[in-house]
Amino acid sequence: MKQVFVDIYSRDIDKLKAEISMFKDETHLWQVTGSISNAAGNLCLHLAGNLCHFIGLHIGKTAYERNRDAEFSLKDIPVETLISKIDQARAVVIGALEKMQEEDLEKEFPLEWNGEKKTIGFMLVHLSSHLGYHLGQINYLRRMFEKAA
């Protein structure tokens, strides 16, 4: 299972980088409309922060100080900076996963999730689902704003 997680996270983080890179107009990264309140750029920052926090810090034991509010409030960050944050998150996540042993998946994750203790394996599945959910939103936003341009 460890290798499955390495493969899935590698694939999806690479897809995040590709999606962000495909924005032809960087201003579209920061656009919202109607009831859509999170811009693709903010979702990218959120994913990088989320992965570095939960997998890097709490599984890989890396040094990381998360500023979740900034993930959603910062605007107009250059695409190169977003790509750099994705690359850093990928290195942290894959590094943490590769250091793990198979039996670590059954160990208790160090934080409670919704008031309950969960295994590391559970959290890796949950975090992968979270990544995929927001990746789909970014893809939709890119196609919506790029088509409208």
C-alpha positions in Angstrom: 0.0 0.0 0.0 2.8 2.4 0.7 3.8 2.4 -3.0 0.2 2.9 -4.0 0.1 6.1 -1.9 3.5 7.2 -3.4 2.1 6.6 -6.9 -1.3 8.3 -6.3 0.1 11.4 -4.6 2.8 11.8 -7.2 0.2 11.6 -10.0 -2.2 14.0 -8.4 0.4 16.6 -7.3 1.8 16.5 -10.8 -1.7 17.0 -12.2 -2.1 20.0 -9.8 1.1 21.5 -11.2 -0.1 20.9 -14.8 -3.5 22.5 -14.1 -1.9 25.6 -12.6 0.6 25.8 -15.5 -2.2 25.6 -18.0 -3.8 28.9 -17.0 -3.1 31.1 -20.0 -4.0 34.3 -18.1 -2.6 34.5 -14.6 -5.4 36.8 -13.5 -7.8 33.9 -14.0 -6.0 32.1 -11.1 -7.5 34.7 -8.8 -11.0 35.1 -10.2 -14.2 34.1 -8.5 -17.8 34.5 -9.6 -21.2 34.2 -8.2 -21.3 31.7 -5.3 -17.7 30.5 -6.0 -15.7 32.0 -3.2 -12.3 30.2 -3.6 -10.1 31.1 -6.6 -7.9 28.4 -8.2 -4.8 30.1 -6.8 -6.1 30.0 -3.3 -7.1 26.3 -3.7 -3.5 25.7 -4.9 -2.1 27.4 -1.8 -4.5 25.5 0.4 -3.6 22.1 -1.1 0.2 22.8 -0.7 -0.3 24.0 2.8 -2.6 21.1 3.7 -0.2 18.5 2.4 2.9 20.0 4.0 1.0 20.3 7.3 -0.7 16.9 7.6 1.7 14.7 5.7 5.0 16.6 5.9 4.8 17.8 9.5 2.7 15.1 11.2 3.9 12.0 9.3 7.3 13.0 7.9 8.3 15.1 10.9 9.4 18.0 8.7 9.4 21.6 10.0 6.4 23.4 8.7 4.3 26.3 10.1 1.0 26.5 8.4 -1.0 29.7 8.0 -4.3 28.4 6.8 -5.9 31.9 6.7 -3.3 33.1 4.3 -4.0 30.2 2.0 -7.4 31.7 1.3 -6.6 35.4 1.7 -3.5 35.9 -0.3 -4.0 37.1 -3.9 -2.1 37.7 -7.1 0.8 35.4 -6.2 2.9 34.8 -9.4 2.4 31.4 -11.1 6.1 30.7 -10.6 5.6 30.9 -6.8 2.6 28.6 -6.9 4.6 26.1 -9.0 7.4 26.3 -6.4 5.0 25.7 -3.6 3.6 22.7 -5.4 7.1 21.3 -6.1 8.0 21.8 -2.4 4.8 20.0 -1.3 5.5 17.1 -3.7 9.1 16.7 -2.3 7.8 16.8 1.3 4.9 14.4 0.7 6.9 11.9 -1.4 9.8 12.1 1.0 7.5 11.4 4.0 5.7 8.5 2.2 9.0 6.9 1.1 10.4 6.9 4.7 7.3 5.1 6.0 7.1 1.4 6.6 4.0 -0.6 5.6 3.1 -1.1 9.3 3.1 2.7 9.8 -0.2 2.8 7.9 -1.9 1.1 10.9 -0.4 3.5 13.5 -2.4 6.2 15.0 -2.3 9.6 13.3 -1.0 12.2 15.8 -4.0 14.5 15.5 -7.7 13.7 16.0 -9.9 14.0 13.0 -13.4 15.3 13.8 -12.9 14.4 17.4 -11.7 10.9 16.7 -8.4 9.1 16.5 -7.7 7.7 13.0 -4.9 5.6 11.5 -2.2 7.1 9.2 -3.7 5.0 6.4 -7.1 6.5 6.9 -5.7 10.0 6.9 -3.7 9.3 3.7 -6.9 8.1 2.0 -8.8 11.2 3.3 -6.1 13.6 2.2 -5.9 12.1 -1.2 -9.6 12.5 -1.6 -9.3 16.1 -0.4 -6.6 16.7 -3.0 -8.7 15.2 -5.8 -11.8 17.2 -4.8 -10.0 20.6 -5.0 -8.0 19.5 -8.1 -11.3 19.0 -9.8 -12.5 22.4 -8.8 -9.3 24.0 -10.1 -9.7 22.2 -13.4 -13.3 23.4 -13.7 -12.4 27.0 -12.8 -9.6 27.0 -15.4 -11.9 25.7 -18.1 -14.6 28.2 -17.1 -12.5 31.3 -17.0 -10.2 30.4 -19.9 -13.2 29.7 -22.2 -14.9 33.0 -21.1 -11.8 35.0 -22.1 
